[in-house]
């Protein structure tokens, strides 16, 4: 015999559309690059442009992908669920 779960399923938001995702990425990338530039601007300014871009991307991408985007996805989900309850 199989037991069916009686626990209520958590409501999940649909994946963001391309416009929402673009906004979320911008909200994650712009402040990250701003903080990195403010913190390391003098040091980065001494590097050639190609190397400076490589360093910025190498530092910023993991911060955005593993740190900020999951938080933004959770926040978006909470906002959508809250809006659906109204």
FENHUNOR-V380622 format. One line per field, one symbol per residue. ss: DSSP state (H for helix, E for strand, C for the rest). psi: psi as a letter, one per 20 degrees, with the letter a starting at -180 (. if undefined). burial: + if it has 9 or more other ideal C-beta (glycine too) atoms within 8 Angstrom, else -. Layout:
ss->???
psi->???
burial->???
//
This chain:
ss->CCCCCCCCCCCCCCCCCHHHHHHHHHHHHHHHHHHHHHHHHHHHHCCCHHHHHHHHHHHHHHHHHHHHHHHHHHHHHHHHHHHHHC
psi->pppppipqppppqqqqrhgggggggghggghghggghhhjggghhiqqgghggggghhggghgggiggghghgggggggggghhh.
burial->---------------+---++--++-+++--++--++------+--+----+--++--++-+++--+++--++--++--++-----
//
